[in-house]
């Protein structure tokens, strides 16, 4: 499905004109589609079929409570990387028993709380972390469920900032270290070996790195079996890429069919994030000024890199379309730039559009790593988030006020001068 489409030259979010949402909530803003989120999650569910599995949505992609609640109601599990994300999941109605706790720097406190909540398992990223989990579990007289995150040293052919499966990356451990960690965990009274985990990166559009990593994981599982260490589940991570510019990406059903045919009856965990929410969201911004010189034309908008940092951070491409596609104004090749005082503040570059002041532009496929990476740089309030379903719409996060940005600050008082 395509939740965002043009009808009579006007962009719609499901059955609602985006212009109506702008009239209700202002600009800039994020708009999400409930139906698209459900469709994307169910595609993973259908693709795994009757094979034992748990789909764990990667909360870091979009952690709005409304998004998490939609997924919880579908029966989703969750991949979390902080105690804050775990508490968000619980607040949204998610089941902690369906949560896997990833991340390289788990604190003693977060480990303790996760054990109290009864999470499904920890994805362990280092030898020191395994020791810490064991120590915390021993003080609680509990057995902590663990899965070792193995770094398969597979090149995902993605942006270096979102590649996680190479030896040079901070994530996971090599196969030899993992083997020794499994041996240690297997004899511990306070650790329960549950699974093996890998995750090689994000925005991957070629299935071959996934299958190469799978084969290396299965080799290690066979080696563990020879040591009488039985793996109950295989966590294949996430990372399935989405189409930002009509590029070809992975067929999810074919990919997961390839996985399930290789793993016999072992339970599969999948951690999709971007592929669930990216095309379920757009970012809307208003053209405030048009500025042209002898070499460049700039459309200066009210949205900025603090609202959507992906283009500045990753040089990522998002389609930019007019809300009202009736051509008016000046036709040129524009850089769409924001008000933040940085040259890197742009949302799109070199886009041929017909623009005039007051137009609204939608930055497409912005539902993942959009709002969650936003900030208050330049003392800019973060924008609202809207959820639509059919002809209904709900404000799922209020626009911040300027005053709220410094309500937790105070003046320095020099006590020495009293």
Buried (B, 14 or more C-beta within 10 A) or exposed (E): EEBBEEEEEBBBBBEBBBBBBBEEBBBBBBBBBBBBBBBBBEBBBEBBEEBBBBBBBBBBBBBBBBBBBBBBEBEBBBBBBBBEBBBBBBEBEBBBEBBBBBBBEBEEEBBBBBBEBEBBBBBBBBBEBBBBBBBBBBEBEBBBBBBBBBBBBBEBBBBEEBBBBBEEBEBBBEBEBBBEBBBBBBEBEBBBBBBBBBBBBBBBBBBEBBBBBBEBBBEBBEBBEEEEBEBBBBBBBBBBBBEBEEEEBBEBBEBBBBBBEBBEEBBBBBBBBBBBBBBBBBBBBBBBEBEEEEEBBBBBBBBBBBBBBBBBBBEBBBBBBBBBEEEEBBEBEBBBBBBBEBEEBBBBBEBEBBBEEEBBBBBBBBBBBBBBBBEBBBEBBBBBBBBBBEEEBEBBBEBBEEEEBEEEEEEEEEEEEE
